[in-house]
Amino acid sequence: MELFALLLTFILGLFILLGAIIVLITKNNEKFVSFSLALAFGVMISLSIFELFPESYEHLEEMKNGRIPLLFGCIIIGIILLKLLDHFIPHHALDEGHHHSKKEHMEHLYHIGIVSSFALVLHNLIEGMAIYGTASTSTHLGLLVGLGVGLHNIPMGMVIASTFYKSSENKKKTVMISFLISISTFIGGLLMFFLNGIMKEELILGILLSITLGMIIYIALFELLEQMIHSKNKKETILGIFLGIFILFLSLVIGGHHH
């Protein structure tokens, strides 16, 4: 179980690298980005409602009356954690017009890339810890959360890589930086692996799951939804959402809805 959870955090990180490689190959295909964002959104929304919420509620059983406040408190913590980190992650490089020279623009892009990399590493560490906690309790749930996070890591890797690539025009450097960011999810998993004794507590698992739920809600509503609304590729977006929901339901049916 623990090894599976560790392996999962390692593979999920690699999705960021995959995103970076896609950028370098396709020169940033917008339709593909729209589709994968919408796919991640469909998976995450249905995952939150049908799996994470009921599971978190169940794990917090021993809290009796404090169950609902604790659940919502942890969801809010998850949302705030990512909100704070997101503060440092750019969504799009600023308008070309603001910079007088190409050099200034490149330096600005590079700065955005560096700051956002730090924020992403932290973001991935926390995500890695949460996913490890989830996967070491339930393989099935771990895979589902992993699916949602992995899908959203692809466009994330694409954003980072395109920012760095535009500023340095150096493929090797871009891939290296993306790789370092991608390994941080695994490091989060490793941290949890060494804190493993604590992890067996029902209550702690419930808290972790609720924080994960908050993160998933944040990513879906505050990151993905916003980008989907502004997307010009409406067809790809709608297709992605429905496919995402369908994939999640399919995995619930195959995995057997166990509580």
Helices and strands as residue ranges (DSSP letters): H 2-26, H 30-47, I 48-52, H 53-59, G 61-66, H 67-86, G 96-98, H 102-137, H 139-168, H 171-194, H 196-199, H 202-218, I 219-224, H 225-229, H 234-255
